[in-house]
Amino acid sequence: MIIKKAKALAFAAMVLIAGFLVVTMVATAIKAAKSDVGALRRLPDGSTLLLREAVFTATNSYTYTHQSGNKLLRFLAPILPGSIARRFNLAGGSFGFGIDGNTNLIVITVNRSGSSSRGSSVGRLQVFDNPTNAFDACWGANTLGLPTETVHGWTVRAFPRRGRFITLRLLMDPDGVWTQATDFRIQNPLHSDFPQWTAESSPIRKADGDLGVTLSEFQCGAPMARRRPVAPGSILPRKTRLVFAFDEQQHPSDNWRVQKLTISDATGNCWSPYLDFVDQDFNWSTNGTVEFFGALWPAENAWKLDLEVIQTGGFKPVDLWEIPIELPVAAQVTSLTNFWNHEGHSITLVALAAPNTDHAGDFKWVAKWWGQDRNSVYSLALKTDGDFNGWRLTVVRAVDQTGAEVKLVQHGNQDYPKQAVFLKPGEGAKVVRLTLALQKSRFVHFLAHPQFVE
């Protein structure tokens, strides 16, 4: 009796697995007819790259959960004993995407090297609907490193939408030179017969109150700053560059800069490049000059440029807050209670952390420095209270106890109440004296067509 039951269970399991495989094969065939999702490519370095997912989502967040192995093993992994899972090198994990509710095309790729000693050199993603209509969408991705594979989660914040299909071109730089890894083709999730916008006649000048802003340069396609040697065959990253001139009461002024740039087109793309870095080798903004990674594509007759502009000099004393803070010793976090109330808005300094030292609570991630010079960058956690719509908190200046300039590396998370200021003092600094400004932003917008650089 027991043997019969065992045979029956075994037969049922085989039927279940066979049914699963048939359904999977049919689903894969249907999907393959529409796109390359599920396709596996062999790369020039001998590794393989799998296009696991290409998902369009209109939410503000997205979480991807990964399980290694083929489809059958992924199906059985939750019920397999740990010893068997380890035998098949099964591993998993997850990562989340914080996205802005606009474009949000999420692409998941899996790079398998077959060796635990070699990481992935895939690090860039381009998107295009035809070879002359390309956009450098991502430099870097969310990464999950597993024993024999690397999972990348790419956030595509903008892409051409007029074609029925999109090509995803993955690039790799195993020797410090960007070269093509492979292409995947997917259906364009937002394809439609979109209208075209008409650009305003140049030169374009707009005003908000007594501040005038003129768009003097709009250029796409020039190579980015060359942070590594360029060799024959290298696929150079390209950038978009904008230059604006400011005037107050018709007189030229240098006391302003672009705080935020929002770009949109007639097909529904809408995004803001991150401009809060100070070093001018990636996305940055200084006074009226803005540069960001990715050259806009030429199929659009006009792009809408929404600018938020803030003051950098010529402040009234009442609009400034100067506060000295002692730098914490190594591995310490100094709690702060400094408070400023101005125009119905409140600023509270929370804590200053020494390099490579984590803050507590939510600030553990908000005020954590992930970039270079980790051994010399201090992180200041602060929070704002009140209605900050149309208002900005900015760092005007930072000096040490001798008056020497303290480098402002980044002012992060500026669109949210919990913010972080990353500072790099010079050798011998013991105190940093911050000058903060709270001001009402100015807003203008342009409808313009860029000049394209070959």
Secondary structure, 3 states (H helix, E strand, C coil): CHHHHHHHHHHHHHHHHHHHHHHHHHHHHHHHHHCCCCCEEECCCCCEEEEEEEEECCCCEEEEEEECCCHHHHHHHHHCCHHHHHHCCCCEEEEEEECCCCCCEEEEEEEECCCCCCCCCEEEEEEECCCCCEEEEEECCEEEECCCEEEEEEEECCCCCCCCEEEEEEEECCCCCCEEEEEEEEECCCCCCCCCCCCCCCCEEEEECCEEEEEEEEEEEEECCCCCCCCCCCCCCEEEEEEEEEEECCEEECCEEEEEEEEECCCCCEECCCCCECCCCCCEEECCEEEEECCCCCCCCCEEEEEEEEECCCCCHHHEEEEEEECCCCCCEEECCCEEEECCEEEEEEEEECCCCCCCCCHHHHCCCCCCCCCCCEEEEEEEECCCCCEEEEEEEEEECCCCECEEEEEECCCCCEEEEEEECCCCCCEEEEEEEEEECEEEEEEECCEECC
